[in-house]
Amino acid sequence: MKIMRYTGANTREVLARIRAELGPDAVILSNREVVGGVELMAAVDFDARYIQAEAARAAQAEETVRSAPAAEPARRPSAETPSSPSGSARPRPGYAGPAVRDAAPEPAAVAASPVAPAPKAQRPSEPQADVAGELESLRAELRDFRGWVQERMLQVLPGQAPASATVAQLEALGFERGFCAPFADGAQDLDRALSKILERLPTGRDLSTGASGVFALLGATGVGKTTTVAKLAARLVLAHGTQAVGLVTTDTYRIGGVEQLKIYGRILGVPVVVARNAEELSEHLRAFASRRFVLVDTIGLSPRDQRLEEQLQWLSSLGTQVQRLLLLTGGMGRGFYDALWRLYGDHEVAGCVLTKLDETSMFGAAIQWLIEQPLPLWYYTDGQRVPEDLHAPSVDKMKALLLASRPQEQGGRGAGPASVQQPKRQSA
């Protein structure tokens, strides 16, 4: 490896020299300001093992320069003192002769003028500290990369431990290693490990088979509340008839929100009313008292929006008369679910609906979060069709969705028991 030091008036000038002398493969090791310009260290045939040694030599040279007697700045020849052809110059009055220069070279190649600013004090260990920090960062990245390679090699080497490969497969589906490792212990394949995890998932009741009441669907913007209300209403109409269901919407802020639900209501043959405040919501619920199921579609707003807290207070004022179902989009990270729970967790959430599982490649993090919370899963959705794509939780069906989302099975999606039908999107 060849390391060179270049100085000049500005960075552009020095870079041009480096490119001309060392070629386009040169590596810039450091860049700093010096007296009269900038200094760059460049190398070709880069090898990190030589960087520390070069930095130590540079620091020693700078220490030598600082400890030597200060040299008188070089004087520029003027018109009054022209040089003779023999190289001698006519001395001026008071001229004491040429300054004696120290044997060690100056770091800067640009001579200081009489009006040049005073040089800044340089810390001798600064270049070495910068290079050492970069080396330590590189070593850390190499250690992480080596650990990753070793972990992945366990999956392909003969005689590998089955649990190690299963844990890696579960991590690829969104589960955390600390959570899924106990389920993989003793499981010979991914299918059995997923079965053990999903059997721990708390589930709610299917409203079409019993129960009754007022159910408000809560969730962030875009989670699919209105479509899920329509799916659930259609499911209840098929089981109990049109006279058993009523729909209420508080989504008066989103353009087309009320009209979308009214279209579903006309198709299903159930009434749809709009509540613009807590008083109107209470009046509508009293008017629907004879109906077995009342579904409330709420608006999704940013956690910082005061209107969201206002609507949550509407529901809180009704007490236990309203059961709350929180809608979560599959495929998000653990931090997203924790943040959402901080917003809705204090409002007595009865259960959860996982939505858009057809749009994600993995939703293990959502399953893990529901198990650890614990929060019962009442339904999940995997498409836009009403009501076909609303399902009560099933170990086999959810396992098939997870297995179908694995990258190596994407090409065979649609064949075998793990395939998931991809319905065509319907405009709302």
Beta strands, then each sheet from edge to edge (+ up, - down):
strand 1: 2-8
strand 2: 27-34
strand 3: 37-44
strand 4: 213-218
strand 5: 245-249
strand 6: 272-274
strand 7: 293-297
strand 8: 322-329
strand 9: 349-355
strand 10: 377-381
strand 11: 390-391
sheet 1: 1+ 3- 2+
sheet 2: 6+ 5+ 7+ 4+ 8+ 9+ 10+ 11-
end
